[in-house]
Amino acid sequence: MKQTEILVVGAGPAGLTAGIYAARSGHRALVLEKSFAGGQMALTSEVENYPGFSEPVSGMLLAQTMEQQAIRFGCEMLNAEATGIAAGSNGFEVSTTADQVAAATVIVCTGVKPKLLDVPGEKKLSGRGVSYCAVCDGPLFKGREVAVVGGGDSALDEALYLSSIVARVHIIHRRDEFRACRFAQQRLRERENVTYHLSCVVESINGTQRIESLTVRNLKDASTFVVPVGGAFIYVGWLPNTGWCASLLALDESGNVKTDDRLRTSAPGVFAAGDVRNTPLRQVATAVGDGALAAMSAHDFLVGKR
């Protein structure tokens, strides 16, 4: 069984920042990550609203830089997925797909996963034209027509990225206006190969071996029409990754971890930071701030125990 003082579960911007602050405070810190550092940030083509960069920066590059910084301060990285957590006599024991980890404190930074449209054809054609990551899969659709479903910042940012690769982007959004920031909307409006289908929803994703089209319904007149596309990128919201810790921590109705203003959870000694908690804004900047505060709250908790 591995042992550490502060265990950070998740290596997105919140988790990496928590690791940096925990290690710099003189604690043995371990960051657990099931895939790659950066989380959703690493899958973003350009991050242009994170302070300190006059030009947009690659999400993957920013993630790698944060990880290297955490390691430089002595933070240990473990590639494994957390599967459960339980309170022990001297702290907490976290079950993982690799080794058991015992920690005096835990910071939950497991982020979110994409919400599904839950329409016919989506699961069948996932990986066969249905994608939740334009940066990952966008280059596969060079010169073809694709759809982006959603109207928030993620949807429009990825539509902008795709518009420089594909022949045409069809944006399908259930409202008659976007929720994304005005700057993102303005940049997208400048692209000539973008078609908008507002007040519309996807009824089904059609195809046999791969996507061939989307059936779309207009919410204002109930009419339906078909949009021929070779790919569909879904950005309709997020679900918190809290299944592994739901037995110990209080969650809200959406499954987010409940925290107070010091990011303490319902279990003394466990903190939460970033997109996984009940936060009104999910951005790299807010995740980094959360990570720093959670680490210092964990530090104060350990000092208090001594």
C-alpha positions in Angstrom: 0.0 0.0 0.0 1.3 3.4 -1.0 1.3 6.1 1.7 1.2 9.9 1.4 0.2 12.9 3.4 -1.9 14.7 0.7 -3.5 12.6 -2.0 -4.9 14.6 -5.0 -7.3 12.5 -7.1 -7.3 13.9 -10.7 -4.6 15.8 -12.6 -6.6 18.5 -14.3 -5.7 22.1 -13.7 -7.2 22.0 -10.2 -5.4 18.8 -9.3 -2.0 19.8 -10.7 -2.2 23.2 -8.9 -3.2 21.4 -5.6 -0.1 19.1 -6.1 2.2 22.1 -6.6 0.9 23.9 -3.5 0.9 20.8 -1.4 4.5 19.9 -2.3 5.7 23.5 -1.9 4.2 23.5 1.6 6.5 20.6 2.5 4.1 17.8 2.4 4.4 14.4 0.7 2.0 14.8 -2.2 0.7 12.3 -4.6 -1.4 13.0 -7.7 -3.5 10.2 -9.0 -4.6 10.3 -12.7 -6.3 7.6 -14.7 -5.3 8.9 -18.2 -3.2 12.0 -18.9 -2.5 15.3 -17.2 -4.7 18.2 -17.9 -8.2 16.7 -18.0 -10.6 18.6 -20.3 -8.0 21.4 -20.6 -5.6 19.1 -22.4 -8.4 18.4 -25.0 -8.9 22.1 -25.8 -7.2 23.3 -28.9 -6.6 26.9 -27.6 -6.9 28.4 -24.2 -7.1 32.2 -24.7 -8.6 33.4 -21.4 -6.0 32.1 -19.0 -4.0 35.0 -17.5 -0.4 35.3 -18.4 -0.5 34.5 -22.1 -0.9 37.3 -24.6 -1.6 34.8 -27.3 -3.8 31.6 -27.1 -1.9 28.6 -25.7 -2.4 25.0 -26.5 -4.4 23.2 -23.7 -2.1 20.2 -24.0 1.1 22.4 -23.7 -0.4 24.2 -20.6 -1.2 20.8 -19.0 2.3 19.4 -19.6 3.9 22.6 -18.2 1.7 22.4 -15.1 2.6 18.7 -14.6 6.4 19.4 -15.0 6.1 22.2 -12.4 4.4 19.8 -9.9 7.1 17.2 -10.4 9.8 19.8 -10.0 8.5 20.6 -6.5 8.6 16.9 -5.6 5.0 15.9 -6.3 4.7 12.2 -7.2 2.4 11.1 -10.1 0.6 7.8 -10.2 -1.2 6.6 -13.3 -4.3 4.8 -12.0 -8.0 5.3 -11.5 -9.7 5.8 -8.1 -12.4 3.3 -7.6 -13.4 3.9 -4.0 -12.7 5.7 -0.7 -13.1 4.9 2.9 -12.2 6.6 6.2 -9.5 4.8 8.1 -7.9 5.1 11.6 -5.3 7.6 10.4 -7.0 9.2 7.5 -8.3 7.7 4.3 -7.8 4.7 2.1 -8.4 5.1 -1.6 -8.8 2.0 -3.8 -7.3 2.3 -7.3 -6.8 0.2 -10.4 -3.2 -0.1 -9.3 -2.4 0.0 -5.6 -4.2 1.0 -2.4 -3.3 4.5 -1.3 -3.4 5.6 2.3 -3.5 9.4 2.9 -3.9 11.7 5.8 -6.0 14.0 3.6 -7.6 13.8 0.2 -8.4 16.4 -2.4 -11.0 15.4 -5.0 -10.3 16.9 -8.4 -11.9 14.2 -10.7 -13.6 16.7 -12.9 -16.5 15.9 -15.3 -17.3 13.8 -18.3 -19.4 14.7 -21.4 -23.2 14.4 -21.1 -24.8 12.3 -23.8 -27.6 13.4 -26.1 -29.3 10.1 -25.4 -30.8 9.9 -28.9 -31.1 6.9 -31.2 -27.8 6.1 -32.9 -25.6 7.9 -30.5 -24.1 5.0 -28.7 -24.1 2.7 -31.7 -22.0 5.3 -33.7 -19.8 6.5 -30.9 -16.3 6.4 -32.3 -17.8 6.0 -35.8 -18.4 9.7 -36.4 -19.8 10.6 -33.0 -17.2 12.3 -30.9 -17.0 14.4 -27.7 -13.5 15.9 -28.5 -12.9 18.0 -31.6 -9.2 18.3 -30.9 -8.9 14.5 -30.7 -10.9 13.6 -33.8 -11.3 16.8 -35.8 -8.5 16.1 -38.3 -10.2 12.8 -39.3 -12.9 14.9 -41.0 -10.8 17.1 -43.1 -12.7 18.4 -46.1 -16.0 17.0 -44.9 -19.2 18.4 -43.3 -19.7 17.9 -39.5 -22.1 19.0 -36.9 -21.5 20.5 -33.5 -24.4 20.1 -31.0 -24.5 22.7 -28.2 -24.3 26.4 -27.5 -21.9 27.0 -24.7 -18.3 28.0 -24.7 -17.0 24.5 -25.3 -19.3 24.0 -28.3 -18.4 27.3 -30.0 -14.7 27.0 -29.2 -14.5 23.6 -30.8 -16.7 24.7 -33.7 -14.2 27.5 -34.4 -11.4 24.9 -34.3 -13.2 22.6 -36.7 -14.1 25.4 -39.1 -10.4 25.6 -40.1 -10.3 21.9 -40.9 -13.6 20.7 -42.3 -15.6 21.9 -45.3 -18.6 23.1 -43.3 -19.7 23.1 -39.6 -23.4 22.9 -38.8 -24.1 24.2 -35.3 -27.3 22.8 -33.7 -28.5 24.5 -30.6 -31.8 24.1 -28.7 -32.1 27.8 -27.9 -32.4 30.8 -30.2 -29.3 32.4 -28.8 -25.9 31.0 -27.6 -24.7 30.9 -24.0 -21.1 31.2 -25.0 -19.2 34.5 -24.5 -19.7 37.2 -27.0 -16.1 37.1 -28.1 -16.3 33.5 -29.1 -19.6 34.2 -31.0 -18.0 37.1 -32.9 -15.0 35.0 -34.0 -17.3 32.2 -35.2 -19.5 34.6 -37.1 -16.5 35.7 -39.2 -16.2 32.1 -40.6 -18.0 31.6 -43.9 -18.3 27.9 -43.6 -20.5 27.8 -40.6 -24.3 27.1 -40.8 -26.6 27.7 -37.8 -29.6 25.7 -36.8 -31.0 27.5 -33.8 -34.1 26.5 -31.7 -33.4 22.9 -33.0 -32.6 19.6 -31.4 -31.2 16.3 -32.7 -33.8 13.6 -33.0 -31.6 10.8 -34.1 -28.1 10.1 -35.5 -28.3 8.0 -38.6 -26.0 5.6 -40.3 -25.0 1.9 -40.5 -21.3 1.6 -40.1 -20.6 5.4 -39.8 -22.6 8.6 -39.4 -24.5 9.5 -42.6 -26.8 12.2 -41.3 -28.7 13.8 -38.4 -32.4 14.1 -38.1 -33.1 17.5 -36.6 -36.4 19.0 -35.2 -37.2 22.6 -35.2 -38.7 23.5 -31.8 -40.7 26.4 -33.0 -42.8 24.7 -35.7 -42.1 21.0 -35.0 -40.9 20.4 -38.5 -38.0 17.9 -39.1 -35.2 17.9 -41.6 -32.1 15.9 -42.4 -28.5 17.3 -42.2 -26.0 15.1 -44.1 -22.8 15.0 -42.1 -19.8 12.7 -41.7 -19.3 13.5 -38.0 -21.1 14.9 -34.9 -19.4 16.6 -32.0 -21.5 16.7 -28.8 -21.2 19.5 -26.3 -24.4 19.6 -24.3 -23.1 19.6 -20.7 -21.1 17.6 -18.2 -21.5 15.0 -15.5 -19.3 15.0 -12.4 -17.0 12.0 -11.9 -18.1 11.3 -8.4 -19.3 7.7 -8.5 -16.1 6.5 -6.7 -16.6 8.8 -3.7 -20.4 9.1 -3.5 -20.6 6.7 -0.5 -18.4 9.1 1.7 -19.2 12.6 0.5 -22.4 14.7 0.3 -23.4 15.5 -3.3 -25.9 17.9 -4.7 -28.8 16.9 -6.9 -26.5 17.0 -10.0 -23.9 14.8 -8.4 -21.4 17.6 -7.7 -19.4 17.5 -4.4 -20.7 19.9 -1.9 -18.1 22.2 -0.4 -17.9 25.2 1.9 -15.9 28.4 1.3 -12.6 26.6 2.3 -13.5 23.7 -0.1 -14.1 21.4 2.8 -16.5 18.5 2.0 -18.9 16.7 4.4 -16.0 14.4 5.4 -13.4 16.2 7.6 -10.0 15.9 5.9 -11.4 15.6 2.4 -11.5 18.6 0.1 -12.8 19.2 -3.4 -11.6 21.5 -6.2 -12.4 22.3 -9.8 -15.2 21.2 -12.0 -16.2 18.3 -9.7 -17.6 20.5 -7.0 -20.8 22.7 -6.9 -19.2 25.7 -8.6 -21.0 28.4 -10.7 -18.1 28.7 -13.1 -16.0 26.0 -14.7 -12.9 27.5 -16.2 -9.1 26.8 -16.1 -8.6 30.0 -14.0 -11.2 29.0 -11.4 -9.9 25.4 -11.3 -6.4 26.7 -10.6 -7.7 29.0 -7.8 -9.6 26.1 -6.3 -6.6 23.8 -6.4 -4.4 26.4 -4.5 -7.1 26.9 -1.9 -7.8 23.2 -1.4 -4.1 22.5 -0.9 -3.8 25.2 1.7 -6.9 24.1 3.5 -5.5 20.5 3.6 -2.2 22.0 4.9 -4.1 23.8 7.7 -6.0 20.6 8.5 -2.7 18.7 8.9 -1.2 21.4 11.0 -4.2 21.4 13.2 -4.0 17.6 13.7 -0.4 17.9 14.8 
